[in-house]
């Protein structure tokens, strides 16, 4: 009996020591904040209050930020639910500008709101996200379109007085509710833009790996895995058409946001293709196209420079009818060339394939010509670029700069 007591005590002590070691490791382990509520289905918006109350969200004092006429109508149903739980203030036409964010902050403080709900597209969500960051308020994201991965990311895109967009760190949502009926009613170009933003994870990750090889960044295997799997969900047979794959798109965009939350950076989902889009924002100002539409062009340029474009990616472009040429967006090719030349200025510290190229005007023109040749040839000659044209474009591509520094072995960090 004594021996058994000794063994029992010994085993118990071993468990205690193991628990102590786990606790010590937890001090240095990465913490990833995820939404307490995540609901992606048809009709979900009719149950918003029930979902939030079930997760112990304090609904006594809430603020709802919304956008234009369509999103205001959708938000009205949400407001009715919340007012059965307590008081609810509405801030219409919420915009990611200094004035728009200030109106939201004022409403949150005046009402002493504990929860702020964004009902709208990317602009509304960005505005509410930043306001919640400034006031330490719980954020609920109810997107009315699937235009980009901001629906779940801890990053907000703000618009300055000059019309230029700037990305800033913000809070991630405490709840994400995607009603597939609602997002299906949005203009089709919004979902196309979202698909392009999700697919851009592939070129962004190639840039991240390149930066690690050059000793310019460190790698997070967990966030990279999440971002890549999210993007590849659009490459499979389940992504047959925009109308039948909104749930796949919604899930992928949410995962992209979580990948950025895990990395504490937009790195897993933003590379050269996003720098090109940001550069277009600066050049076009209020005439800029949807973020994801511009990113679609950036993916073709970055992927051409990387040599990372694949038949699967081309097929996804076809399925989602993504823009393959500036003309698809009503843009002049010269504007895109200028955007590529200036792209590195938008975020100098982010190392991408653009840092490997001599971005002379003639070199960029050749790169852009190759990147968009397939899109142009579809209009003129059919689905594929001729072998002769491919050879000419390849000979004219910008040459990599010689840095004199040998590539370093990537330092990969696990989850």
QUINORFEN-V172310 format. One record per residue. N is the residue number from 0. RES is the residue in one small letter. PHI is phi in whole degrees, 0 to 359 (999 if undefined). PSI is psi in degrees with one decimal (none if undefined). Layout:
<<N RES PHI PSI> <N RES PHI PSI>>
This chain:
<<0 x 999 -39.9> <1 x 297 -40.2> <2 x 298 -41.4> <3 x 296 -41.4> <4 x 298 -39.7> <5 x 298 -45.1> <6 x 297 -41.3> <7 x 296 -43.5> <8 x 295 -40.0> <9 x 297 -45.0> <10 x 295 -41.5> <11 x 299 -40.1> <12 x 294 -37.7> <13 x 297 -40.6> <14 x 296 -39.3> <15 x 297 -43.4> <16 x 295 -40.7> <17 x 296 -39.4> <18 x 295 -38.5> <19 x 297 -41.4> <20 x 294 -39.7> <21 x 296 -40.1> <22 x 296 -38.6> <23 x 294 -41.0> <24 x 294 -34.1> <25 x 297 -24.4> <26 x 297 -36.9> <27 x 261 -5.5> <28 x 288 153.5> <29 x 281 136.5> <30 x 255 127.0> <31 x 248 121.5> <32 x 276 125.0> <33 x 239 156.5> <34 x 298 138.8> <35 x 287 -26.9> <36 x 234 127.7> <37 x 223 112.0> <38 x 227 121.1> <39 x 230 102.4> <40 x 192 171.0> <41 x 284 138.3> <42 x 79 8.2> <43 x 295 -31.0> <44 x 292 -22.9> <45 x 289 -14.3> <46 x 246 19.5> <47 x 303 -51.9> <48 x 299 -41.1> <49 x 297 -43.7> <50 x 297 -44.3> <51 x 291 -42.9> <52 x 297 -36.7> <53 x 294 -23.2> <54 x 260 16.3> <55 x 65 31.2> <56 x 287 133.8> <57 x 284 107.4> <58 x 257 13.6> <59 x 295 -36.8> <60 x 225 114.2> <61 x 228 159.2> <62 x 231 137.4> <63 x 244 123.4> <64 x 259 134.0> <65 x 220 177.9> <66 x 245 -125.8> <67 x 284 -163.5> <68 x 300 -44.8> <69 x 295 -48.6> <70 x 291 -29.7> <71 x 296 -38.9> <72 x 295 -41.6> <73 x 294 -41.4> <74 x 295 -29.1> <75 x 302 -39.7> <76 x 294 -36.7> <77 x 294 -43.3> <78 x 299 -40.4> <79 x 300 -41.5> <80 x 297 -44.9> <81 x 291 -32.9> <82 x 287 -14.8> <83 x 283 -15.5> <84 x 261 -19.8> <85 x 168 -153.3> <86 x 272 148.0> <87 x 215 119.7> <88 x 261 147.0> <89 x 244 131.5> <90 x 246 103.1> <91 x 282 162.7> <92 x 50 44.0> <93 x 293 126.9> <94 x 231 149.9> <95 x 278 49.0> <96 x 247 169.9> <97 x 301 -42.7> <98 x 293 -44.9> <99 x 297 -43.0> <100 x 293 -37.9> <101 x 298 -39.5> <102 x 296 -39.5> <103 x 293 -44.7> <104 x 299 -42.4> <105 x 298 -42.8> <106 x 295 -42.0> <107 x 298 -44.3> <108 x 288 -38.4> <109 x 296 -41.1> <110 x 273 -6.5> <111 x 52 44.3> <112 x 290 142.9> <113 x 257 -14.5> <114 x 222 136.1> <115 x 235 129.1> <116 x 249 126.6> <117 x 262 117.3> <118 x 243 101.8> <119 x 166 -165.4> <120 x 273 -162.3> <121 x 299 -38.0> <122 x 296 -44.3> <123 x 296 -46.2> <124 x 297 -40.8> <125 x 297 -42.2> <126 x 296 -47.7> <127 x 293 -38.4> <128 x 301 -45.5> <129 x 291 -39.8> <130 x 298 -40.9> <131 x 295 -35.5> <132 x 296 -39.2> <133 x 287 -24.9> <134 x 247 2.0> <135 x 55 52.5> <136 x 246 145.4> <137 x 295 136.8> <138 x 250 132.4> <139 x 241 125.2> <140 x 257 117.5> <141 x 239 81.9> <142 x 291 141.1> <143 x 258 0.7> <144 x 208 167.5> <145 x 240 57.7> <146 x 277 -23.1> <147 x 194 175.3> <148 x 278 9.3> <149 x 292 -9.1> <150 x 296 -19.8> <151 x 222 6.7> <152 x 271 159.1> <153 x 269 34.6> <154 x 229 136.9> <155 x 242 140.2> <156 x 258 113.2> <157 x 255 152.5> <158 x 251 124.4> <159 x 276 175.9> <160 x 301 -27.8> <161 x 273 5.1> <162 x 87 -2.6> <163 x 278 144.9> <164 x 265 142.5> <165 x 226 132.0> <166 x 270 132.0> <167 x 227 154.0> <168 x 290 142.9> <169 x 212 -171.9> <170 x 275 150.3> <171 x 275 158.8> <172 x 289 142.6> <173 x 278 -18.7> <174 x 210 141.3> <175 x 231 122.0> <176 x 235 114.9> <177 x 247 114.0> <178 x 267 114.2> <179 x 294 -27.9> <180 x 293 -39.5> <181 x 293 -49.5> <182 x 290 -26.6> <183 x 292 -24.9> <184 x 278 -4.6> <185 x 284 159.8> <186 x 306 136.1> <187 x 304 -29.9> <188 x 296 -24.3> <189 x 292 -41.8> <190 x 291 -36.0> <191 x 298 -42.1> <192 x 298 -40.7> <193 x 297 -39.1> <194 x 297 -41.8> <195 x 295 -41.1> <196 x 297 -38.5> <197 x 290 -44.0> <198 x 295 -24.9> <199 x 293 -13.8> <200 x 304 -31.6> <201 x 293 -45.2> <202 x 286 -32.8> <203 x 297 -41.4> <204 x 292 -35.6> <205 x 297 -39.3> <206 x 294 -39.6> <207 x 298 -45.5> <208 x 298 -38.9> <209 x 298 -44.2> <210 x 299 -38.2> <211 x 294 -42.8> <212 x 298 -32.2> <213 x 272 3.0> <214 x 74 23.1> <215 x 255 0.9> <216 x 198 167.0> <217 x 247 159.0> <218 x 250 141.1> <219 x 241 102.7> <220 x 297 -33.9> <221 x 292 -51.7> <222 x 294 -34.6> <223 x 296 -41.4> <224 x 298 -45.2> <225 x 297 -44.8> <226 x 296 -41.3> <227 x 291 -45.0> <228 x 297 -35.2> <229 x 298 -45.9> <230 x 293 -41.2> <231 x 292 -14.9> <232 x 296 -22.1> <233 x 271 -6.3> <234 x 268 -16.6> <235 x 277 172.2> <236 x 296 -19.9> <237 x 291 -17.8> <238 x 264 70.0> <239 x 280 -33.6> <240 x 198 155.4> <241 x 304 -40.9> <242 x 294 -32.0> <243 x 261 4.3> <244 x 227 26.3> <245 x 297 -35.8> <246 x 295 -40.7> <247 x 300 -44.1> <248 x 297 -45.8> <249 x 300 -45.6> <250 x 298 -42.8> <251 x 297 -41.8> <252 x 293 -38.1> <253 x 297 -43.0> <254 x 296 -37.2> <255 x 299 -43.5> <256 x 299 -40.0> <257 x 291 -32.8> <258 x 298 -40.7> <259 x 292 -36.6> <260 x 296 -41.2> <261 x 293 -38.7> <262 x 279 -13.0> <263 x 55 35.7> <264 x 193 159.0> <265 x 276 2.9> <266 x 309 -42.4> <267 x 296 -19.2> <268 x 232 13.2> <269 x 212 115.0> <270 x 227 -143.6> <271 x 302 -36.3> <272 x 298 -34.0> <273 x 283 -34.9> <274 x 298 -38.1> <275 x 295 -42.1> <276 x 296 -42.7> <277 x 298 -37.3> <278 x 294 -38.6> <279 x 297 -39.0> <280 x 304 -44.2> <281 x 294 -39.9> <282 x 285 -36.4> <283 x 266 -24.0> <284 x 60 -127.5> <285 x 292 -10.6> <286 x 268 5.2> <287 x 298 145.7> <288 x 279 178.8> <289 x 303 143.8> <290 x 309 -50.2> <291 x 294 -31.5> <292 x 296 -43.5> <293 x 292 -37.3> <294 x 297 -34.4> <295 x 303 -41.5> <296 x 291 -39.2> <297 x 297 -36.0> <298 x 298 -42.8> <299 x 296 -39.5> <300 x 290 -49.8> <301 x 297 -43.4> <302 x 295 -35.0> <303 x 294 -44.3> <304 x 295 -37.3> <305 x 283 -24.5> <306 x 74 29.9> <307 x 253 0.9> <308 x 290 137.4> <309 x 234 159.8> <310 x 302 -34.3> <311 x 296 -39.8> <312 x 293 -41.2> <313 x 298 -38.2> <314 x 294 -37.8> <315 x 295 -38.1> <316 x 301 -40.6> <317 x 293 -45.0> <318 x 298 -37.6> <319 x 263 2.9> <320 x 54 47.9> <321 x 281 150.2> <322 x 297 135.7> <323 x 244 -0.8> <324 x 205 150.4> <325 x 306 -32.6> <326 x 297 -27.5> <327 x 296 -23.2> <328 x 252 8.6> <329 x 70 29.0> <330 x 253 150.1> <331 x 279 139.4> <332 x 298 -31.9> <333 x 299 -33.1> <334 x 294 -39.6> <335 x 293 -41.7> <336 x 302 -46.4> <337 x 297 -37.5> <338 x 296 -40.1> <339 x 294 -42.7> <340 x 300 -38.6> <341 x 265 -0.7> <342 x 301 -40.2> <343 x 297 -24.0> <344 x 294 -24.1> <345 x 288 -26.3> <346 x 203 77.9> <347 x 301 -29.3> <348 x 281 -12.1> <349 x 270 108.2> <350 x 282 127.5> <351 x 220 -177.4> <352 x 301 -25.7> <353 x 296 -27.8> <354 x 286 -9.3> <355 x 264 -4.1> <356 x 247 148.1> <357 x 275 104.6> <358 x 270 56.7> <359 x 289 158.3> <360 x 299 -43.2> <361 x 294 -37.8> <362 x 293 -41.3> <363 x 292 -38.8> <364 x 300 -39.8> <365 x 293 -41.2> <366 x 297 -46.0> <367 x 296 -38.8> <368 x 299 -43.5> <369 x 294 -42.6> <370 x 299 -36.8> <371 x 258 3.6> <372 x 299 -40.3> <373 x 297 -42.7> <374 x 297 -41.4> <375 x 291 -39.5> <376 x 291 -26.6> <377 x 298 -34.2> <378 x 286 -35.2> <379 x 263 -44.8> <380 x 235 -11.5> <381 x 130 -166.6> <382 x 283 -18.3> <383 x 236 150.0> <384 x 283 140.2> <385 x 295 155.0> <386 x 298 -37.1> <387 x 296 -43.2> <388 x 294 -38.2> <389 x 298 -40.3> <390 x 294 -42.4> <391 x 297 -44.3> <392 x 295 -40.1> <393 x 297 -37.5> <394 x 291 -24.2> <395 x 262 2.6> <396 x 298 147.6> <397 x 301 138.8> <398 x 275 142.3> <399 x 299 143.4> <400 x 285 143.5> <401 x 267 116.5> <402 x 267 -15.6> <403 x 77 3.4> <404 x 249 123.8> <405 x 290 144.6> <406 x 301 139.4> <407 x 267 156.3> <408 x 289 127.9> <409 x 301 137.7> <410 x 265 99.6> <411 x 267 133.8> <412 x 252 136.7> <413 x 281 -178.1> <414 x 294 none>>
